[in-house]
Amino acid sequence: MKQITDKEFYESIEKIIRGESSRAKLIKELETDSRTLNNKIQELVIYNPELYSRFIKKFPYRTKTRDDIDFEALAIEITKNGTTTFQASKKYNIGERTIRRRMKELAKENPYLAEIYNEVKENNKHSRSNSLELQDKISKLILRPVQISEINETREKQLEESLRMKIEFICDFINNKPTIINGSIRKTDKTNLTYIEPHRIIINNTTFLAFNYSNEIYIKNLSQKIKLSELEDYLKTI
């Protein structure tokens, strides 16, 4: 993706809102694809919520989804307990098609968990046993109740405890205490968009973004990431 300043990107979005440009044109100008641009636009929720609100008011997401259910917790339950989508749909009164669609969307929200979920699904489909490495990943997933709440509610997501401990352990080595701001599941008013806001970890005045159960951490925004194991070395450079 072509590098431009935040101010230039905001002005590009303003032009789209005013009808002077289009997303297709911006994709071409930035030499990128629609998925990357959409991720960049979603970051406005954190860095320019007023602009984001006007953008989705002008271009509301039309795909209906259920945001009253913690599908991340459901994915963990299905993965750890060997539950089928049919069993889950009956237990929580959710359509099987809805579960399948949301599990595909999980790849954007929590790629680490989605990878485990899909690998287990494929193994079950072909009657294969899970590898030792996969079993180890599954064992580290923390089973929690599948919360069903009111629609349009913003739900705070706690930073997963083992991830918190890793970050605090790394910060101990550089004599720094991180400031951790929990992420959330948000639904923007008057749209069907569900947005997973990442956890924010502020270290040495630098904001990092993190998702539960991931071994990667993002620097300032979702366009730059490093492995969690590389965080200590990175912190020594800033």
C-alpha positions in Angstrom: 0.0 0.0 0.0 1.3 3.4 -1.0 2.4 5.4 2.1 0.5 8.7 2.6 0.0 10.9 5.7 -3.0 10.6 8.0 -4.1 14.1 6.8 -3.9 13.0 3.1 -5.9 9.8 3.9 -8.6 11.8 5.8 -8.9 14.2 2.9 -9.3 11.2 0.5 -12.2 9.9 2.7 -13.7 13.4 2.7 -13.7 13.4 -1.1 -15.5 10.1 -1.2 -18.1 11.3 1.3 -18.6 14.5 -0.9 -18.9 12.4 -4.0 -15.8 13.8 -5.6 -14.0 10.4 -5.6 -14.8 6.7 -5.0 -13.4 3.7 -3.1 -12.4 2.1 -6.4 -10.4 5.2 -7.4 -8.7 5.4 -4.0 -7.8 1.7 -4.2 -6.1 2.4 -7.5 -4.4 5.6 -6.1 -3.0 3.8 -3.1 -2.0 0.7 -5.1 -3.8 -1.6 -2.7 -6.9 -3.9 -2.5 -10.4 -3.4 -1.1 -9.7 -5.5 2.0 -6.6 -3.4 3.0 -8.5 -0.2 2.4 -11.5 -1.4 4.5 -9.1 -2.2 7.3 -7.6 1.3 7.0 -11.1 2.9 7.1 -12.0 0.8 10.2 -9.0 2.3 12.0 -10.8 5.6 11.9 -13.0 4.3 14.7 -9.9 4.9 16.9 -8.1 7.8 15.3 -10.9 9.9 13.7 -14.3 8.6 15.0 -16.1 11.7 13.7 -15.0 11.1 10.1 -15.7 7.4 10.5 -19.2 8.1 11.7 -19.9 10.4 8.7 -18.4 7.8 6.3 -20.6 4.9 7.4 -23.7 7.2 7.5 -23.0 7.9 3.9 -22.1 4.3 3.0 -23.8 2.0 5.6 -22.9 -1.6 5.6 -25.8 -3.6 4.3 -24.8 -7.1 5.4 -26.9 -8.0 8.4 -25.2 -9.7 11.2 -25.8 -10.6 14.8 -23.6 -8.6 17.2 -25.5 -9.7 20.3 -23.5 -12.9 20.6 -19.8 -13.4 21.5 -18.9 -15.5 18.5 -15.2 -15.6 19.6 -16.3 -17.4 22.7 -18.5 -19.7 20.6 -15.5 -20.5 18.3 -13.5 -21.5 21.3 -16.3 -23.6 22.7 -16.8 -25.4 19.4 -13.0 -26.0 19.0 -12.3 -27.2 22.6 -15.5 -29.3 23.0 -15.8 -30.7 19.5 -19.3 -29.2 19.2 -20.8 -29.1 15.7 -22.4 -26.0 14.2 -25.8 -27.8 14.3 -25.4 -28.4 18.1 -24.3 -24.8 18.6 -27.2 -23.5 16.6 -29.7 -25.4 18.7 -28.0 -24.6 22.0 -27.9 -20.8 21.4 -30.8 -20.4 18.9 -28.6 -19.2 16.1 -28.9 -20.2 12.5 -26.2 -22.5 11.2 -25.7 -20.2 8.2 -25.1 -17.3 10.6 -22.5 -19.3 12.5 -20.7 -20.4 9.3 -20.7 -16.8 8.0 -19.4 -15.4 11.3 -16.7 -18.0 11.6 -15.4 -16.8 8.2 -15.4 -13.2 9.4 -13.4 -14.4 12.4 -10.3 -14.4 10.2 -10.4 -10.6 10.1 -11.2 -10.2 13.8 -9.0 -12.8 15.4 -6.8 -14.6 12.7 -5.0 -16.7 15.3 -8.2 -18.2 16.7 -9.7 -18.5 13.2 -6.6 -20.6 12.0 -7.1 -23.0 14.9 -10.8 -23.3 14.4 -10.5 -24.0 10.6 -7.7 -26.5 11.1 -9.8 -28.4 13.7 -12.8 -28.2 11.4 -10.8 -29.7 8.4 -9.4 -32.5 10.6 -12.9 -33.4 11.8 -14.2 -33.3 8.2 -11.6 -35.8 7.1 -11.5 -37.8 10.3 -7.9 -36.8 11.0 -6.4 -36.5 14.5 -5.1 -33.1 15.6 -1.3 -32.7 15.6 0.5 -32.3 18.9 1.2 -28.7 18.0 -2.5 -28.0 17.3 -3.5 -29.8 20.5 -1.1 -27.5 22.4 -2.7 -24.4 20.9 -6.2 -25.7 21.7 -5.3 -26.4 25.3 -4.2 -22.8 25.8 -7.5 -21.4 24.6 -9.6 -20.3 27.6 -13.1 -21.6 27.6 -15.6 -18.9 28.7 -19.4 -18.6 28.7 -20.9 -17.5 25.4 -22.5 -14.2 26.3 -25.7 -13.1 24.6 -26.5 -9.5 25.2 -28.7 -6.7 23.9 -28.2 -5.5 20.3 -26.4 -2.2 19.8 -24.5 -2.6 23.1 -20.8 -1.9 23.3 -19.1 -4.8 25.2 -15.7 -4.5 26.7 -13.3 -7.3 26.0 -10.8 -8.2 28.7 -7.2 -8.6 27.6 -6.5 -12.4 27.8 -4.6 -13.1 31.0 -1.6 -15.0 29.5 -1.1 -12.2 26.9 -1.2 -9.6 29.7 1.4 -11.6 31.7 3.7 -11.8 28.6 3.5 -8.1 28.0 4.1 -7.2 31.6 7.0 -9.6 31.8 8.7 -8.0 28.7 8.1 -4.5 30.1 9.8 -5.6 33.4 13.0 -6.1 31.5 13.1 -2.5 30.3 11.9 -1.1 33.6 8.7 0.2 32.1 5.1 -0.3 33.2 2.6 -0.6 30.3 -0.8 1.1 30.3 -3.4 -1.4 29.1 -6.8 -0.2 27.7 -9.2 -3.1 27.0 -10.7 -3.4 23.6 -14.4 -3.9 22.9 -17.0 -5.2 20.5 -18.9 -2.2 19.1 -21.9 -1.6 16.9 -22.1 1.8 15.3 -25.5 3.3 15.6 -27.9 3.0 12.7 -25.7 0.5 10.8 -25.2 -3.2 10.9 -21.4 -3.0 11.3 -19.8 -4.9 14.1 -16.3 -3.6 14.9 -13.8 -5.5 17.0 -11.7 -2.8 18.7 -8.3 -4.1 19.6 -6.7 -3.8 23.0 -4.3 -0.8 23.3 -1.1 -1.1 25.1 0.9 2.1 25.7 4.6 1.6 26.3 7.2 4.4 26.2 4.5 6.7 24.7 4.0 4.3 21.8 0.6 2.7 21.3 0.5 -1.0 20.4 -2.6 -2.9 19.3 -3.3 -6.5 20.2 -5.9 -9.2 19.8 -6.6 -12.0 22.2 -4.9 -15.4 21.5 -2.6 -13.8 18.9 1.2 -14.1 18.9 1.6 -10.8 17.0 1.3 -7.2 18.1 0.6 -4.1 15.9 2.6 -0.9 16.1 0.4 2.3 16.2 -2.1 0.9 13.6 -3.0 -2.3 11.8 -0.6 -1.8 8.9 2.6 -2.7 10.8 3.0 -5.7 13.1 5.7 -7.8 14.7 5.8 -11.0 16.6 5.2 -10.7 20.4 8.6 -12.4 20.9 10.2 -9.5 19.0 8.6 -6.8 21.2 11.4 -6.5 23.7 14.0 -5.9 21.0 11.7 -3.3 19.4 11.2 -1.5 22.6 14.9 -1.1 23.1 15.0 0.9 19.8 12.5 3.5 20.8 
